[in-house]
Amino acid sequence: MKLRPHHILCVGFMTAEYPERGESFLRVEQRVKDVVWSDDETPVEAAHGADELCHVCPHCRDDRCEHPQGKEEAARKWDGILLKELGISYGEKRTSKEWRLLIHEKAPLGFCQTRCPSRSGCTVSRHPSS
């Protein structure tokens, strides 16, 4: 599975729901949650650009995020900041368990607390390491 860094990090903390994005999006979003927050050995790669979740999102056009809250340039900027704060690089592969352990070790990140446009619908600030 290839996922954008902000999807790897954020999917387990978001409380917001997006039924308007359609059944396909909700199904893939749940699969991403199930994989990233499991203790199994599923390999997950930090993707540069649109990923499996993006491709079923109605805001994704021509492999680019066109969400009004932050288009592709903003999403790539967020991903870059998160990579730096997590100490990883694009293309890095870890098992879902390794990602979960890294996220639990590092969260909440500075970006999460100060710059994330979705922080009002996120529980990262209530994460045990904060």
Secondary structure, DSSP 4 states (H G I P E B T S, - for coil): -EE-HHHHHHTTTB----GGG-HHHHHHHHHHHHHHTSSS--EEEE-SS--HHHHTSTTEETTEE--TT--HHHHHHHHHHHHHHHT--TT-EEEHHHHHHHHHHHPSPHHHHHT-TTGGGB-GGGSTT-
